[in-house]
Amino acid sequence: MSQFAATDGEILVGGVPLVRLAARVGQTPFYAYDRALLSARVTELRQALPAAIQLHYAVKANPMPALVGHMAGLVDGLDVASAGELRTALDAGCAPAGISFAGPGKRDEELTQAVAAGVLLNVESFREARALAGISARLGWPARVAVRVNPDFELKSSGMKMGGGPKPFGVDAEEVPALLAEIGSLGLAFEGFHLFAGSQNLRAEAIVEAQQKSFELALRLADSAPAPIRVLNLGGGFGIPYFPGETRLDLAPIGANLAEIAAAAATGLPGAALVIELGRYLVGEAGLYVCRVVDRKVSRGHVFLVCDGGLHHHLSASGNFGQVIRKNYPVAIGNRCDASADIPTSVVGPLCTPLDLIADRMPLPVAQPGDLVVIFQSGAYGASASPQAFLGHPAAVEVLV
């Protein structure tokens, strides 16, 4: 992957050679995130998008505290999906005014914590609105709320569809006017709307269409709002390439479309902040997963590299995190990048299950015990999205370099 340089056949992370980094970390397996790549991605987005668009980082993509702290200094706000992520965001120094909290099953304890912190709560049901009114009255602090809308459309070609049709997320668009009326009667501090139609999309035209429809829907719903719209979160959906044949997302048409939306919002929703909420796109390509070859086995003519890491650390790379058809993430022997990669090889982990497969029949260099296997595109939905307690193996370490 071109974002990571190599010298003398060895991948560099934050300028540090991989073998030396492994020694510095003190163990394998580990995740390493390159802070310069994180900063560069935000800069790239700022240049492609209109200045009027605020950029939020979705903490669920990677909640490593040091990484969240780094991102908090680069973006305009953080979006969280649990009380645990809320603590991480506050610890990172993000102002409560810049934090929003989404999730379909917020417990009363979490709602109380969010009200006390002063963050914006994306209401996803009538029950939540009523619970927040009681909590706010009991605490004596106003509950800041936006309505998460389940739109009547979906983001086409998205990896995960989170809007359109029956969904557990948000409130169906046709029910939102009734909820807005109730929010007004309950005395909650209404601020705006949150729409998130889907994720991991590489088609700019699909993202443009979803953003246009989201803005048009917000304009219609604003007529029923109990207060002027102060924030409109248009969601994200920006994807990154993982597999052969995938092409990088073209930001130019997305930026042009958002410029048109921002111009329309200046008159249609005066004073409203427009927000794009991104997770994977901001951090996914800045991370590596590194494990060490424990054994090299040949079974009936096929080469297996047995490693000290696998699906328990990197469920996505194993193909068990929502893939319908398993595909290989980009993989390399990180300390032999200049060697000829022509041996059909399967990379497996230490778990006693055939699901523990992190590369299947990929052309790789000859590797031996002690060599370092690298999985690229591993900055999002890695350690925190994997069953690290499975079979009792040690957890992976995470470092920001």
VEXDREN-2710 file (C-alpha; in Angstrom, 1 decimal):
% VEXDREN-2710
k/r/px/py/pz
1/MET/0.0/0.0/0.0
2/SER/1.5/3.2/-1.2
3/GLN/0.7/5.3/1.9
4/PHE/3.5/3.4/3.8
5/ALA/7.0/3.8/2.6
6/ALA/9.6/1.0/2.8
7/THR/13.4/1.0/2.9
8/ASP/15.6/-2.0/2.4
9/GLY/12.5/-4.2/2.0
10/GLU/11.1/-3.1/5.4
11/ILE/7.9/-1.1/5.9
12/LEU/8.2/2.2/7.8
13/VAL/5.5/3.3/10.3
14/GLY/5.9/6.9/11.3
15/GLY/9.4/6.7/9.9
16/VAL/10.3/3.7/12.2
17/PRO/11.4/0.5/10.5
18/LEU/8.9/-2.3/11.3
19/VAL/11.3/-4.7/13.0
20/ARG/12.5/-1.9/15.3
21/LEU/8.9/-0.9/16.0
22/ALA/8.1/-4.4/17.0
23/ALA/11.0/-4.5/19.4
24/ARG/9.9/-1.1/20.7
25/VAL/6.3/-2.3/21.2
26/GLY/7.7/-5.3/23.0
27/GLN/5.3/-7.9/21.6
28/THR/3.4/-9.1/18.6
29/PRO/0.6/-9.0/17.6
30/PHE/0.0/-5.2/17.6
31/TYR/-1.8/-2.5/15.7
32/ALA/0.2/0.6/14.7
33/TYR/-1.4/3.9/13.6
34/ASP/0.6/6.5/11.7
35/ARG/-0.2/10.0/13.1
36/ALA/1.2/11.7/10.0
37/LEU/-1.2/9.8/7.8
38/LEU/-4.1/10.6/10.0
39/SER/-3.3/14.3/9.8
40/ALA/-2.7/14.1/6.0
41/ARG/-6.2/12.6/5.5
42/VAL/-7.9/15.4/7.4
43/THR/-5.9/18.0/5.4
44/GLU/-6.9/16.3/2.2
45/LEU/-10.6/16.4/3.2
46/ARG/-10.4/20.0/4.3
47/GLN/-9.0/20.9/0.8
48/ALA/-11.7/18.9/-1.0
49/LEU/-14.8/20.0/1.0
50/PRO/-16.2/23.5/1.3
51/ALA/-15.1/25.5/4.4
52/ALA/-18.7/25.7/5.6
53/ILE/-18.7/21.9/6.2
54/GLN/-17.8/20.8/9.6
55/LEU/-15.9/17.5/10.0
56/HIS/-16.6/15.1/12.8
57/TYR/-14.8/11.9/13.7
58/ALA/-17.0/8.8/14.5
59/VAL/-15.1/7.3/17.5
60/LYS/-16.6/3.8/16.9
61/ALA/-14.2/3.4/14.0
62/ASN/-11.3/3.4/16.3
63/PRO/-11.6/4.4/20.0
64/MET/-7.9/4.0/21.0
65/PRO/-7.5/7.0/23.4
66/ALA/-4.3/8.3/22.0
67/LEU/-5.7/8.2/18.5
68/VAL/-8.9/9.9/19.6
69/GLY/-6.9/12.6/21.3
70/HIS/-4.9/13.2/18.1
71/MET/-8.1/13.3/16.0
72/ALA/-9.8/15.7/18.5
73/GLY/-7.2/18.3/17.7
74/LEU/-7.8/18.0/13.9
75/VAL/-11.6/17.8/13.5
76/ASP/-14.5/20.0/14.6
77/GLY/-16.2/17.4/16.8
78/LEU/-16.5/13.8/17.9
79/ASP/-19.5/11.4/17.5
80/VAL/-19.9/8.7/20.1
81/ALA/-22.1/5.6/20.5
82/SER/-21.8/4.7/24.1
83/ALA/-21.0/6.1/27.5
84/GLY/-17.6/4.5/27.3
85/GLU/-16.9/6.4/24.1
86/LEU/-18.3/9.6/25.6
87/ARG/-15.7/9.3/28.4
88/THR/-12.9/8.8/25.8
89/ALA/-14.1/11.9/23.9
90/LEU/-14.2/14.0/27.0
91/ASP/-10.8/12.7/28.2
92/ALA/-9.4/13.6/24.8
93/GLY/-10.3/17.3/25.5
94/CYS/-13.2/17.7/23.0
95/ALA/-15.6/20.4/24.2
96/PRO/-19.0/19.0/25.1
97/ALA/-20.5/21.3/22.5
98/GLY/-18.7/19.4/19.8
99/ILE/-19.8/15.9/20.9
100/SER/-22.9/14.1/19.7
101/PHE/-24.2/10.8/21.0
102/ALA/-26.1/8.3/18.8
103/GLY/-27.2/4.7/19.3
104/PRO/-30.6/2.9/19.3
105/GLY/-30.5/1.5/22.8
106/LYS/-29.2/4.2/25.1
107/ARG/-29.8/3.2/28.7
108/ASP/-31.2/5.7/31.2
109/GLU/-27.8/5.8/32.9
110/GLU/-26.1/6.8/29.6
111/LEU/-28.7/9.4/28.9
112/THR/-28.1/10.9/32.4
113/GLN/-24.3/11.0/31.8
114/ALA/-24.8/12.7/28.4
115/VAL/-27.2/15.3/29.8
116/ALA/-24.8/16.0/32.7
117/ALA/-21.9/16.3/30.2
118/GLY/-23.9/18.8/28.1
119/VAL/-23.4/16.9/24.8
120/LEU/-25.9/16.7/21.9
121/LEU/-28.1/13.6/22.1
122/ASN/-29.4/12.1/18.8
123/VAL/-32.9/10.9/19.9
124/GLU/-33.8/7.6/18.3
125/SER/-37.3/6.9/19.7
126/PHE/-40.2/8.5/21.5
127/ARG/-39.1/6.6/24.7
128/GLU/-35.8/8.4/24.6
129/ALA/-37.4/11.8/24.3
130/ARG/-39.7/11.1/27.3
131/ALA/-36.8/9.7/29.4
132/LEU/-34.7/12.7/28.6
133/ALA/-37.4/15.1/29.7
134/GLY/-37.6/13.3/33.1
135/ILE/-33.8/13.2/33.5
136/SER/-33.5/16.9/32.6
137/ALA/-36.2/17.9/35.1
138/ARG/-34.6/15.8/37.8
139/LEU/-31.1/17.2/37.2
140/GLY/-32.1/20.7/36.5
141/TRP/-30.0/20.8/33.3
142/PRO/-31.4/21.1/29.8
143/ALA/-31.1/18.1/27.5
144/ARG/-29.7/19.1/24.1
145/VAL/-31.3/17.0/21.4
146/ALA/-31.4/16.3/17.7
147/VAL/-33.6/13.8/16.0
148/ARG/-31.9/10.9/14.2
149/VAL/-34.0/10.3/11.2
150/ASN/-34.5/6.9/9.4
151/PRO/-34.9/8.3/5.9
152/ASP/-37.2/6.9/3.3
153/PHE/-34.2/6.1/1.1
154/GLU/-30.9/4.2/1.5
155/LEU/-27.4/4.8/0.4
156/LYS/-27.0/2.7/-2.7
157/SER/-24.0/0.4/-2.9
158/SER/-23.0/0.9/0.7
159/GLY/-21.3/-1.8/2.7
160/MET/-23.8/-1.5/5.5
161/LYS/-27.2/0.1/5.0
162/MET/-28.2/2.1/8.1
163/GLY/-31.2/3.9/6.7
164/GLY/-34.2/3.3/4.5
165/GLY/-36.8/0.5/5.1
166/PRO/-37.3/-1.0/8.5
167/LYS/-34.3/-0.2/10.7
168/PRO/-33.6/-0.1/14.4
169/PHE/-31.7/3.2/13.9
170/GLY/-33.5/6.5/14.3
171/VAL/-37.1/7.4/13.9
172/ASP/-38.9/6.8/10.6
173/ALA/-39.2/10.0/8.6
174/GLU/-42.9/9.9/8.5
175/GLU/-43.0/9.7/12.3
176/VAL/-40.6/12.6/12.9
177/PRO/-43.2/15.5/12.8
178/ALA/-45.1/13.8/15.7
179/LEU/-41.9/13.4/17.6
180/LEU/-40.9/17.0/17.0
181/ALA/-44.2/18.1/18.4
182/GLU/-43.7/16.0/21.5
183/ILE/-40.1/17.3/21.9
184/GLY/-41.5/20.8/21.9
185/SER/-44.2/20.0/24.5
186/LEU/-41.6/18.3/26.7
187/GLY/-39.4/21.4/26.7
188/LEU/-36.3/19.7/25.4
189/ALA/-33.6/21.9/23.8
190/PHE/-34.1/20.9/20.1
191/GLU/-31.1/21.6/17.8
192/GLY/-31.4/19.7/14.6
193/PHE/-31.3/16.5/12.6
194/HIS/-29.0/13.5/12.1
195/LEU/-29.2/11.4/9.0
196/PHE/-27.0/8.4/8.3
197/ALA/-28.0/6.3/5.3
198/GLY/-25.1/3.8/5.1
199/SER/-21.3/3.2/5.2
200/GLN/-18.3/2.1/3.2
201/ASN/-19.3/3.4/-0.2
202/LEU/-16.8/4.0/-3.0
203/ARG/-19.3/5.5/-5.5
204/ALA/-19.3/9.3/-5.3
205/GLU/-22.5/9.5/-7.2
206/ALA/-24.3/7.4/-4.6
207/ILE/-23.0/9.6/-1.8
208/VAL/-24.0/12.8/-3.7
209/GLU/-27.5/11.4/-4.2
210/ALA/-27.9/10.5/-0.5
211/GLN/-26.6/13.9/0.7
212/GLN/-29.0/15.7/-1.6
213/LYS/-32.0/13.6/-0.5
214/SER/-30.9/14.0/3.2
215/PHE/-30.8/17.8/2.8
216/GLU/-34.2/17.9/1.0
217/LEU/-35.7/15.7/3.8
218/ALA/-34.3/18.0/6.5
219/LEU/-35.8/21.0/4.8
220/ARG/-39.2/19.4/4.8
221/LEU/-38.9/18.3/8.4
222/ALA/-37.7/21.7/9.5
223/ASP/-41.2/23.0/9.0
224/SER/-42.4/20.9/11.9
225/ALA/-39.4/21.7/14.2
226/PRO/-40.0/23.4/17.6
227/ALA/-37.0/25.6/17.1
228/PRO/-34.7/26.8/14.3
229/ILE/-32.3/24.2/13.0
230/ARG/-28.8/24.7/14.5
231/VAL/-27.1/21.6/13.2
232/LEU/-27.7/19.2/10.3
233/ASN/-25.5/16.0/10.4
234/LEU/-25.6/14.6/6.8
235/GLY/-23.8/11.4/7.9
236/GLY/-20.8/9.9/6.1
237/GLY/-20.5/6.8/4.0
238/PHE/-17.1/7.5/2.5
239/GLY/-15.4/4.2/1.8
240/ILE/-11.8/3.1/1.4
241/PRO/-10.5/0.4/-1.0
242/TYR/-9.8/-3.0/0.6
243/PHE/-9.9/-5.5/-2.3
244/PRO/-8.5/-6.0/-5.8
245/GLY/-10.5/-4.0/-8.4
246/GLU/-11.8/-1.4/-5.9
247/THR/-11.0/2.2/-6.8
248/ARG/-10.4/5.1/-4.5
249/LEU/-13.4/7.4/-3.8
250/ASP/-13.4/10.6/-5.9
251/LEU/-13.9/13.5/-3.5
252/ALA/-14.3/16.2/-6.2
253/PRO/-18.0/15.6/-7.0
254/ILE/-18.8/15.2/-3.3
255/GLY/-17.1/18.5/-2.6
256/ALA/-19.0/20.3/-5.4
257/ASN/-22.3/18.9/-4.2
258/LEU/-21.7/19.9/-0.6
259/ALA/-20.9/23.4/-1.9
260/GLU/-24.3/23.6/-3.5
261/ILE/-26.0/22.2/-0.3
262/ALA/-24.1/24.8/1.8
263/ALA/-25.3/27.6/-0.5
264/ALA/-28.9/26.4/-0.3
265/ALA/-28.7/26.0/3.5
266/ALA/-27.6/29.6/3.9
267/THR/-31.1/30.6/2.9
268/GLY/-33.1/27.5/3.6
269/LEU/-31.6/26.7/7.0
270/PRO/-29.9/30.0/8.1
271/GLY/-27.5/29.6/10.9
272/ALA/-27.4/25.8/10.7
273/ALA/-24.0/24.1/10.9
274/LEU/-23.6/21.4/8.3
275/VAL/-21.7/18.3/9.5
276/ILE/-20.1/15.3/7.8
277/GLU/-19.5/12.4/10.2
278/LEU/-16.7/10.1/9.1
279/GLY/-14.9/7.2/10.8
280/ARG/-13.3/4.6/8.6
281/TYR/-12.4/7.1/5.9
282/LEU/-10.4/9.2/8.4
283/VAL/-8.4/6.4/10.1
284/GLY/-8.7/3.2/8.1
285/GLU/-5.8/3.6/5.8
286/ALA/-3.5/4.9/8.5
287/GLY/-3.3/1.6/10.4
288/LEU/-1.5/-1.7/10.2
289/TYR/-2.0/-5.0/12.0
290/VAL/1.3/-6.8/12.6
291/CYS/1.7/-10.4/13.7
292/ARG/4.6/-12.8/13.7
293/VAL/5.1/-16.1/11.9
294/VAL/5.3/-18.9/14.4
295/ASP/5.5/-21.8/12.0
296/ARG/5.7/-22.5/8.3
297/LYS/3.8/-25.6/7.3
298/VAL/3.3/-27.4/3.9
299/SER/0.1/-29.4/3.8
300/ARG/-0.4/-31.5/0.7
301/GLY/1.6/-29.0/-1.4
302/HIS/0.1/-25.8/0.0
303/VAL/2.0/-23.4/2.2
304/PHE/0.5/-22.2/5.5
305/LEU/2.1/-19.4/7.7
306/VAL/0.8/-20.0/11.2
307/CYS/1.0/-16.7/13.1
308/ASP/0.5/-15.5/16.7
309/GLY/-2.4/-13.3/15.7
310/GLY/-5.6/-13.9/13.8
311/LEU/-9.4/-13.4/13.8
312/HIS/-9.5/-12.7/17.6
313/HIS/-7.6/-9.5/16.9
314/HIS/-8.8/-8.7/13.4
315/LEU/-12.2/-10.1/12.8
316/SER/-12.7/-8.0/9.6
317/ALA/-9.6/-9.4/7.9
318/SER/-10.8/-12.9/8.6
319/GLY/-14.0/-12.2/6.7
320/ASN/-16.2/-12.8/9.7
321/PHE/-17.4/-9.2/10.2
322/GLY/-20.2/-8.9/7.8
323/GLN/-18.6/-10.0/4.5
324/VAL/-20.9/-12.1/2.3
325/ILE/-18.1/-13.4/0.3
326/ARG/-14.7/-13.6/1.9
327/LYS/-11.9/-11.5/0.2
328/ASN/-8.3/-11.0/1.2
329/TYR/-7.3/-7.7/2.8
330/PRO/-3.9/-6.4/1.4
331/VAL/-1.2/-8.4/3.1
332/ALA/2.6/-8.3/3.0
333/ILE/5.6/-9.8/4.7
334/GLY/6.5/-6.5/6.3
335/ASN/10.3/-7.2/6.6
336/ARG/10.6/-8.8/3.1
337/CYS/8.8/-6.3/0.9
338/ASP/11.5/-6.4/-1.8
339/ALA/11.3/-10.2/-2.1
340/SER/9.5/-11.8/-5.0
341/ALA/5.9/-12.5/-4.0
342/ASP/5.0/-15.6/-6.0
343/ILE/4.3/-18.4/-3.5
344/PRO/0.5/-19.1/-3.1
345/THR/0.2/-18.9/0.7
346/SER/-2.5/-19.0/3.3
347/VAL/-1.9/-17.0/6.5
348/VAL/-3.7/-18.4/9.6
349/GLY/-3.8/-17.6/13.3
350/PRO/-3.3/-19.7/16.4
351/LEU/-6.9/-20.4/17.1
352/CYS/-8.4/-23.9/16.9
353/THR/-10.9/-23.1/14.2
354/PRO/-10.8/-23.0/10.4
355/LEU/-12.4/-19.5/10.6
356/ASP/-9.0/-18.2/11.7
357/LEU/-7.9/-17.3/8.2
358/ILE/-6.4/-13.9/7.5
359/ALA/-5.1/-14.5/4.0
360/ASP/-6.2/-17.2/1.6
361/ARG/-3.9/-18.4/-1.2
362/MET/-2.2/-15.1/-1.7
363/PRO/1.0/-14.7/-3.6
364/LEU/3.6/-13.9/-0.9
365/PRO/7.4/-14.1/-0.5
366/VAL/8.9/-17.1/1.1
367/ALA/8.6/-16.4/4.9
368/GLN/10.0/-18.2/7.9
369/PRO/9.3/-18.2/11.7
370/GLY/10.1/-14.7/13.1
371/ASP/9.0/-12.8/10.0
372/LEU/6.3/-10.1/10.3
373/VAL/3.0/-10.4/8.5
374/VAL/1.3/-7.0/7.9
375/ILE/-2.3/-6.4/7.2
376/PHE/-3.0/-3.0/5.6
377/GLN/-6.2/-0.9/5.8
378/SER/-6.4/-1.8/9.5
379/GLY/-7.0/1.5/11.2
380/ALA/-10.7/1.1/11.5
381/TYR/-12.9/-1.6/13.1
382/GLY/-9.9/-3.7/14.2
383/ALA/-9.0/-4.3/17.8
384/SER/-12.2/-3.0/19.3
385/ALA/-14.4/-4.8/16.8
386/SER/-12.8/-8.2/17.4
387/PRO/-13.4/-11.0/20.0
388/GLN/-10.1/-10.6/21.7
389/ALA/-11.1/-12.9/24.6
390/PHE/-11.8/-15.8/22.3
391/LEU/-9.8/-18.9/23.3
392/GLY/-7.8/-16.9/25.9
393/HIS/-4.9/-15.7/23.8
394/PRO/-3.2/-12.4/24.7
395/ALA/-4.7/-9.2/23.5
396/ALA/-3.2/-7.1/20.8
397/VAL/-1.3/-3.9/21.8
398/GLU/-2.1/-0.6/20.0
399/VAL/0.4/2.2/19.4
400/LEU/0.2/5.6/17.7
401/VAL/3.5/6.3/16.0
END
